């Protein structure tokens, strides 16, 4: 197989053989100490071979037609043989390779120098062009700033006029040259603002920012924005009012079916009891929690104590009748005693002595007012104040025992009040209207 990288000739002592060709070309001359061989390949052409290697490129460039170079051979007509051999000899002897290489190097250096010079000139021109462009841009920017400064007072006045007519939905701080549009959500407002050049939505602040340069477009729609926002604001206010009324009704309904009590004094589920003028049945209990202190809505003795809600329903007629059957009979004139002191005194005077003594104490038989239940109720209400409580506590440090004593007196009062038909509630929290108000607040 033909190998283009392999030598195409074989040199012997007498001939030069060309691969694949017959016959060999006899060597007719040797020069330059055998480096330069001349062989005749026929009657018309001769071969010149230098060092048995490929003809150097720099030498190839010097070979003139009709001679030609093929791999290792310089093929030249017989009539040009002497001139070609002399050319090759002179090239080799005169250092043609080095000279040609030096010439090529010089030419390359000259070309590089010229290219560098051209590049330097181009770079300098580009730098000059950039400097000129920058100077021109700076001058234009300065002119724009001066024009903007000159027009700023009129622009600010126009923007402030627009903001002044925009109620509270559009403001113009002025320091950053932008309108701030803060409105309740309305798709019509969004559509208008999106159509204004430069307007953008600020997600963090939940506002629209409109550049001052677009004040004319914004000013043309301020009246519409005002009207739409007023409608939305009114609708939102009405919806909030309706929702608050619904929540109030829900709280009132909840208040009507529950009351708060100390955790250790809640009536059992299924208990029938009176709540003001209502008779209710306990259905369930809420979770125990500690009543807040300084609440102002609860009696002092309940503040900070474990309490829970008692949920109830209205009693049925049968449950009301059953409760009435269990309750002790009250004195006939009892309901009028609180409102009419004179009648109360008459009723007490007519009452049996044991009952008067049980209600008012021994002195009450002579003067019922000395031991009136209303006075006892007032004393119970007052004893939970800080100073009265400390006075009752005295040198003792057992506040819990004093609390239990007062609660025992409270229970006694309620039983006596029930027997005499007087009001059984001692504290405001027990009054039906007060209980309802407390529960609505909570």
C-alpha positions in Angstrom: 0.0 0.0 0.0 1.3 3.4 -0.9 2.5 5.5 2.1 2.7 9.2 1.3 5.0 9.8 4.3 7.5 7.2 3.2 10.4 8.1 0.9 9.4 7.6 -2.8 13.0 6.9 -3.9 15.8 4.4 -3.1 19.3 5.5 -3.7 22.0 2.9 -4.6 25.7 3.4 -5.5 24.8 3.7 -9.2 21.1 4.6 -9.5 18.1 6.1 -8.1 15.0 3.9 -8.0 11.6 5.4 -8.0 9.0 3.3 -6.2 6.7 1.6 -8.6 8.7 2.7 -11.7 10.9 0.9 -14.1 13.7 1.1 -14.9 16.0 2.9 -12.3 17.6 6.2 -13.2 21.5 5.9 -13.3 23.4 8.5 -11.3 25.5 10.6 -13.7 27.0 13.2 -11.3 27.7 13.6 -7.6 28.4 17.0 -6.1 28.8 18.7 -2.8 30.5 15.7 -1.4 27.8 13.4 -2.5 24.9 15.5 -1.1 23.7 16.5 -4.5 23.0 13.6 -7.0 22.1 14.0 -10.6 20.4 11.1 -12.5 19.0 10.8 -16.0 15.6 9.2 -16.2 15.3 9.5 -20.0 16.3 11.5 -23.0 14.3 14.6 -22.0 14.5 14.9 -18.2 17.0 14.6 -15.4 16.5 14.2 -11.7 18.3 16.3 -9.0 18.1 14.9 -5.4 19.5 16.8 -2.4 20.4 14.8 0.7 18.0 12.1 -0.3 15.2 14.0 1.4 12.3 16.2 0.5 13.2 19.3 -1.3 13.2 22.2 1.2 10.3 24.6 0.8 12.5 27.6 0.6 14.3 26.0 -2.3 11.1 25.0 -4.0 10.2 28.6 -4.2 13.4 29.3 -6.2 12.8 26.6 -8.8 11.5 28.1 -12.0 9.5 26.5 -14.7 9.7 24.3 -16.7 11.5 22.6 -13.9 9.3 21.2 -11.1 9.6 19.6 -7.7 8.1 16.2 -6.9 8.8 14.9 -3.3 12.5 14.3 -3.1 13.2 15.0 -6.8 13.7 18.2 -8.8 12.7 17.2 -12.3 14.3 19.4 -14.9 14.6 19.3 -18.7 18.0 18.2 -20.0 18.6 21.6 -21.5 18.0 23.4 -18.1 20.0 20.8 -16.1 23.2 22.9 -15.7 21.4 26.0 -14.7 19.2 24.2 -12.2 22.2 22.3 -10.7 24.1 25.6 -10.4 21.1 27.2 -8.7 20.8 24.4 -6.2 24.6 24.4 -5.5 24.6 28.2 -5.0 21.6 27.9 -2.6 23.3 25.3 -0.5 26.8 26.7 -0.5 25.7 30.3 0.0 23.6 29.4 3.0 20.4 29.8 1.1 18.4 28.0 3.8 19.5 30.3 6.6 19.2 33.4 4.4 15.7 32.4 3.2 14.7 31.7 6.8 16.1 35.0 8.0 14.3 36.8 5.2 11.1 35.0 6.1 11.6 35.9 9.7 12.3 39.5 8.9 9.3 39.6 6.7 7.2 38.1 9.5 8.7 40.6 12.0 7.9 43.5 9.6 4.4 42.3 9.2 3.9 41.9 13.0 5.3 45.3 13.6 3.0 46.8 11.0 0.0 44.9 12.5 1.0 46.1 16.0 1.2 49.7 14.7 -2.2 49.4 13.0 -3.7 47.9 16.1 -2.2 50.6 18.3 -3.7 53.2 16.0 -7.1 51.4 16.0 -7.0 51.2 19.8 -6.1 54.9 20.1 -8.9 55.8 17.7 -11.4 53.6 19.6 -10.4 55.1 22.9 -10.8 58.6 21.4 -14.2 57.6 20.1 -15.2 56.3 23.5 -14.0 59.4 25.3 -15.9 61.5 22.8 -19.0 59.4 23.3 -18.7 59.6 27.1 -18.2 63.3 26.9 -21.2 63.7 24.7 -23.3 61.5 27.0 -22.2 63.5 30.0 -23.1 66.7 28.3 -26.5 65.3 27.3 -27.2 64.0 30.9 -26.2 67.4 32.3 -28.6 69.1 29.8 -31.4 66.7 30.8 -30.7 67.4 34.5 -30.7 71.1 34.0 -33.9 70.8 32.0 -35.5 68.6 34.7 -34.4 71.0 37.5 -35.9 73.9 35.6 -39.2 72.0 35.0 -39.3 70.5 38.6 -41.2 73.3 40.3 -44.0 73.1 37.8 -44.0 69.3 37.8 -44.1 69.1 41.6 -46.9 71.6 41.7 -48.9 69.6 39.2 -48.3 66.4 41.1 -49.3 67.9 44.4 -52.4 69.3 42.8 -53.3 65.8 41.6 -52.6 64.3 45.1 -54.7 67.0 46.7 -57.7 66.0 44.6 -57.2 62.3 45.3 -58.6 62.3 48.8 -56.4 59.8 50.7 -55.8 57.1 48.1 -53.1 58.9 46.1 -50.2 60.7 47.7 -47.1 62.5 46.4 -44.2 62.5 48.9 -42.1 64.4 46.4 -38.7 63.2 47.7 -38.5 60.3 45.3 -40.5 61.8 42.4 -43.2 59.1 42.6 -46.9 58.9 43.4 -47.9 56.4 46.0 -51.3 54.9 45.3 -52.8 52.9 48.2 -56.3 51.7 47.6 -58.6 48.9 48.6 -58.5 46.1 46.0 -60.6 46.8 42.9 -59.9 45.2 39.5 -60.9 48.5 37.8 -58.2 50.4 39.7 -55.6 47.7 38.8 -56.5 47.9 35.2 -56.1 51.7 35.1 -52.8 51.7 36.9 -51.3 48.9 34.8 -52.0 51.1 31.7 -50.0 54.0 33.0 -46.4 54.2 31.8 -43.9 53.3 34.5 -46.4 52.3 37.1 -45.3 49.3 39.1 -46.7 47.2 42.0 -44.6 47.3 45.3 -45.4 43.9 46.8 -43.6 44.6 50.1 -45.5 47.9 50.8 -48.7 46.7 49.1 -48.9 50.0 47.1 -48.6 51.2 43.5 -45.7 53.5 42.5 -46.4 55.9 39.6 -43.5 58.1 38.3 -44.1 61.8 38.4 -43.6 62.0 34.6 -46.9 60.1 34.2 -48.8 62.6 36.3 -51.1 63.6 33.4 -52.2 60.0 32.8 -52.8 59.5 36.5 -54.5 62.8 37.0 -57.0 62.0 34.2 -58.2 58.9 36.2 -58.1 60.3 39.8 -61.8 61.0 39.8 -62.6 57.4 38.8 -60.2 56.0 41.4 -61.8 58.2 44.1 -65.3 57.0 43.1 -64.4 53.4 42.9 -62.4 53.4 46.2 -65.3 55.2 47.9 -67.7 52.4 46.7 -65.3 49.7 47.8 -64.7 51.3 51.2 -68.4 51.7 51.9 -69.0 48.1 50.8 -66.2 46.9 53.0 -67.5 48.9 56.0 -71.0 47.5 55.5 -69.6 44.0 55.3 -67.6 44.5 58.4 -70.6 45.9 60.2 -72.8 43.0 59.2 -70.0 40.5 60.2 -69.6 42.3 63.6 -73.3 42.2 64.2 -73.3 38.5 63.3 -70.4 37.9 65.7 -72.2 40.0 68.4 -75.4 37.9 67.9 -73.3 34.8 68.1 -71.6 36.0 71.3 -75.0 37.0 72.8 -76.5 33.6 71.9 -73.5 32.0 73.5 -73.8 34.3 76.6 -77.4 33.4 76.9 -76.6 29.7 77.3 -73.5 29.8 79.6 -72.2 31.4 82.7 -68.9 31.3 84.5 -68.4 29.6 87.9 -65.5 28.5 90.2 -64.3 25.2 89.0 -65.1 23.5 92.4 -68.6 25.0 92.6 -70.0 24.2 89.2 -73.4 22.5 89.3 -73.5 18.9 88.0 -74.7 18.1 84.5 -78.5 17.7 84.5 -79.0 20.1 87.4 -82.0 22.4 87.1 -81.5 25.9 88.5 -82.7 29.5 88.3 -80.7 32.1 86.4 -82.5 35.4 87.1 -85.9 35.0 85.7 -85.0 31.9 83.7 -85.0 28.3 84.7 -82.2 26.3 83.0 -80.7 22.8 82.9 -77.0 22.3 82.9 -75.9 20.4 79.8 -72.0 20.5 80.0 -68.9 22.1 81.4 -66.1 23.9 79.6 -62.4 23.4 80.2 -60.9 24.7 83.5 -58.9 27.9 83.2 -57.5 30.5 85.6 -59.6 33.7 85.7 -57.6 36.8 84.8 -56.6 39.2 87.6 -57.6 42.8 87.5 -60.1 41.9 84.9 -62.7 44.4 86.1 -65.6 42.1 84.9 -65.4 39.5 87.6 -65.8 39.8 91.3 -62.5 40.0 93.3 -62.9 36.7 94.9 -63.0 34.9 91.5 -59.9 36.6 90.0 -57.0 34.3 89.7 -59.0 31.3 90.7 -59.7 28.1 88.6 -63.0 28.6 86.8 -65.0 27.0 84.0 -68.0 27.8 81.9 -71.3 26.1 82.6 -73.4 25.5 79.4 -77.2 25.2 79.8 -80.5 25.1 78.0 -83.9 26.4 78.9 -85.8 24.0 81.1 -88.9 22.3 79.9 -92.3 22.9 81.6 -92.0 19.5 83.5 -88.4 20.5 84.7 -89.7 23.9 85.8 -92.6 22.2 87.7 -90.1 19.7 89.3 -87.9 22.6 90.5 -90.8 24.5 91.9 -91.9 21.4 93.8 -88.4 21.1 95.4 -88.1 24.8 96.3 -89.3 26.0 99.8 -92.3 28.1 99.8 -91.6 31.9 100.0 -93.5 34.4 102.1 -96.4 35.9 100.1 -95.3 39.5 100.4 -91.5 38.8 99.8 -91.2 40.3 96.2 -92.3 43.7 97.5 -89.9 43.9 100.4 -86.9 45.1 98.5 -88.8 47.9 96.7 -91.0 48.9 99.7 -89.1 49.0 103.0 -92.3 49.9 105.0 -94.2 46.8 103.7 -91.0 44.8 104.4 -91.1 45.9 108.0 -94.8 45.1 108.3 -94.2 41.6 106.9 -91.3 41.0 109.3 -93.3 42.3 112.2 -96.0 39.8 111.3 -93.6 37.0 110.9 -93.1 34.4 113.6 -90.4 35.2 116.2 -88.3 32.1 115.4 -88.2 33.1 111.7 -87.3 36.7 112.5 -84.6 35.6 114.9 -83.3 33.1 112.2 -83.2 35.9 109.6 -82.3 39.0 111.6 -80.7 37.7 114.8 -82.1 38.3 118.4 -82.1 42.1 118.0 -84.0 41.9 114.7 -87.2 41.1 116.6 -87.3 44.6 118.0 -85.8 46.4 115.0 -85.7 44.4 111.8 -83.4 46.9 110.0 -80.5 46.0 112.3 -80.1 42.6 110.8 -81.7 43.1 107.4 -80.5 40.7 104.6 -79.8 43.7 102.4 -77.2 44.8 105.0 -75.7 41.4 105.1 -75.5 41.4 101.3 -73.7 44.8 101.3 -71.3 43.4 103.9 -70.5 40.4 101.8 -69.9 42.5 98.7 -67.6 44.8 100.7 -65.5 42.2 102.5 -63.7 41.1 99.3 -62.1 44.6 99.0 -58.4 44.7 99.8 -58.7 46.7 103.0 -61.8 45.0 104.5 -60.3 41.6 103.6 -57.0 42.4 105.4 -59.0 43.7 108.4 -60.9 40.5 108.6 -57.8 38.5 108.2 -56.1 40.3 111.1 -53.0 38.6 112.4 -53.9 35.3 110.8 -52.1 34.2 107.6 -54.7 31.6 106.6 -56.4 33.5 103.8 -57.9 30.3 102.4 -59.8 29.7 105.7 -61.2 33.2 105.7 -62.3 32.7 102.1 -64.1 29.5 103.0 -65.8 31.3 105.9 -67.0 34.1 103.7 -68.3 31.6 101.1 -70.1 29.8 103.9 -71.9 33.0 104.9 -72.7 33.5 101.2 -74.4 30.2 101.1 -76.3 31.0 104.2 -77.4 34.3 102.8 -78.7 32.7 99.6 -80.7 30.1 101.6 -82.2 32.8 103.8 -83.0 35.0 100.8 -84.7 32.2 99.1 -86.8 31.5 102.2 -87.9 35.2 102.4 -88.3 35.7 98.7 -85.5 38.3 98.4 -82.9 38.5 95.7 -80.5 35.6 95.9 -77.7 37.2 93.9 -74.9 38.8 96.0 -72.4 40.0 93.4 -72.9 41.8 90.1 -71.6 38.8 88.2 -74.6 36.8 89.4 -77.2 39.2 88.0 -78.6 37.9 84.7 -77.9 41.2 82.8 -74.4 41.4 84.2 -73.6 37.8 83.3 -74.8 38.4 79.8 -72.6 41.4 79.4 -69.5 39.5 80.8 -70.0 36.6 78.4 -70.6 38.9 75.4 -67.3 40.6 76.1 -65.5 37.4 76.3 
